[in-house]
């Protein structure tokens, strides 16, 4: 199973109304077909009345195995349905490595 699929399965625990997991590794100086950099957009009512930092902590805990191993970077965009505007911010260009 791919790292992306593992992340998607674990995020299902948040009962999302919307979720995307995008592998952005190709935008960075890593070998081809890497799974090291991800962008997550997650909309869940479980985030209601929870500070943004606490939301991130919950997702980090759910993905602790991936973050301890193959995942180098994880961009999180976490919303309730009321907060969700239908589009997350674009990821910045990679500034490191040989690119």
N, C-alpha and C positions, 0 to 999 in steps of 0.2 A: 504494500500500500504506500502511496506517495505521502510525503510530509503534508502536502496541501490537503489531501483527503483526510489525514489524521486530524488536522486542525479543524476542518469543516465538521467532522464527526463530534469533536469535543465541544465546539461552539453550539451544537444542537442542544446542549444542556441549558442554554440560556433562553430557550423557546423563542427564537428570533422571529420577528415578522418580516425581516429582510436581513440577508447576510451575503456578503461576497468575500472571498479569499482570493487575492490576486498574487501570484508569484511574480515578484519584480526583480528577481535575481539577474535576469538578462540585462538589466539596466546598470549593472555593477561589474566590477572587475573580478569575476569569478569564472570558473570553468563552465563550459556549455552544459546545459541541462541541470544546473545546480538548483537546489531548493533551500536557499539561505536567507532570502529577503522577501518579506510578505507584507501586504497591505490588507487589513481587515476592516470592513465596514459592517457593523452589527447594530441592528435596531431591535431593542427588546424592552418590554414593559418591566422586566426585572430591574432595570436601571432607574426606575422612577424613585424619587426621593433619595437617591444615592449620589454622593459627590463624584465628580469626574475622576478624581484620583482613586477613589474606592472602586469605581468601575474598572479602571485599568488594572488595579491589583487583583480583582476577581478573575479577569481574563488571563493575566500573567500566571496566576495560580493554576488555572485550568490547563494552561499550555506549558507548565513547568518542565515537563520532560523534553519537549521540543526546544525550549529556550536553553536548556542545559546541554543540548547536543547540537543538532544540525542548524537550527535557526539562529542567524546572526543578528537580524534586524526585523522588528515587527512594528509597523505603523498601525496604530489603533484609532479608529473613528467610531465612537460608541454613542448611541443616541436612544432616546425613547421615541415613540411614534410621533409625539407632539413636536419634538426637537428636530426630527429628520426632515430635511428640505429636499430630499430626493437625489442629492449629489454630494459626495465627499470631496474635500480638497484634493487637488492633484499632488502627487508626490514630487519632491524636488529632484533635480538631476543629480546624479552621483558626481561628487567632486574628487573622489580619491582614486587610487590605483593608476593604471596605465591608460586611461581613457582621456 
